[in-house]
């Protein structure tokens, strides 16, 4: 089996300390918030992951944006199937994935000024 460009992704970062978050925020990097879902939740886990195509994560060409869209579409589909099926993993009904390309989750990609293509996080509808 040969991997094509739509199968070749890498995890960039998951759990992040608050110190690292503040360092990224202060450095003027792509991080826009002082508190992140990458930081440990009450259970010591990250609720965010940065994942990107292996060859060039900051390329914003149409081809690369399509690769990100395919990546998130697959993640979201699998996540929703895990919620529906008896997989042994308990996922609350109000829990969803949110992609840094569509912060308000309305399926419209041109309604935000800050895009974080590699970023995917858990959100809870009632929080
Ligand atoms: Ca949107």
Boltz pocket constraint, residues with backbone or C-beta under 6 A from the ligand:
constraints:
  - pocket:
      binder: B
      contacts: [[A, 101], [A, 102], [A, 103], [A, 104], [A, 105], [A, 106], [A, 107], [A, 108], [A, 109], [A, 110], [A, 111], [A, 112]]
      max_distance: 6.0
